[in-house]
Amino acid sequence: MSENILSLEDLKFLEKLHAHYGLEYIRFDDSGIKLNNQKLFEDDLAKTDYFNLLTEISKKLKYRLNSNFQMNFTTSFNFDVVRV
């Protein structure tokens, strides 16, 4: 993708998830949001904000891509977005 679809705040949020929770991928499809680390949303109601932000990010990308997709992260917080 050559266009900046995500805001700086979106990117900082994703970087935080990657750095603190070891996020390797996020998949957005018809069944919802799937993460490699489901502990991100377990046992803490404050993490509801995380889910809301991920939902907003997914809406932006899904609208632009017109498809379900998966974000794959690397060790240096680079990520690829792949249509699924």
N, C-alpha and C positions, 0 to 999 in steps of 0.2 A: 504494500500500500504506500503510495507516495504522498497521500494527503494526511494531514493531522486530523484525525477524527476525534481522538481523545484529548481532553483538556490536560493541562499540567497537573491539576489536582487528581485527575483520574490516574495519570501515570505515577504520581507519588504514592497514591493508595496501592496500586498494584505492586510497586517496588517494595512497599512496607510488607505486604503479604508474602512476597517472594523472600525477602530477607529474614523476617521473623518466624514465618511458618513453613519455610521450605517449599513453597508452592512451585510445582513443576508444570502443571497444566490446569486450565479451566475449560470445561466443555459446556457450551450453551446449545441445547437442542430442544426438541419438542417435549422431552420429559423433564426439563428444568436445567438447573446448574449442577454440574458435577465437578468435584475437585479431587486432586490426588490425596489431599489431607482433609478428611471430613471433620477432624477435631476442631477445625477453624470455627465451626458453627455449633459445637456441642457444649452444653453446660454453662452457657454464659449469655444471658439475655442482652447484655450490652453489645454483643456481636451481631445483633439484629441490624445495626447500622451498616456493618460490613456487607450483609446480604443485600440491603437496600442499595448500596453503592454498586455492588456487582450487578444487580438487576438493571440499574441505569446505564452502566457501561455496556451491558449486553444489548440493551435496546438500541444504543447508538450504532454499535457494530453490526447488529443484525439488520437494521434498516439500511445501512450503507452497503453491506455485502449482499443483501437480499437472500440470505442463506443462514442455516445453522453453522456454527463454527467452533473451533477449538484454538485456544491460545497456548502455545508451548513455550515455556521459559527456559533460558539457559543460565549458567552460573553467574554471568555478569549482567544480569537483568536485561538481556535482549530477549525479545519474544517474536515468534512467528504466529501469524493468524492463518489458519487453514480452514477452508470450507469443508463441512462434513455433510 
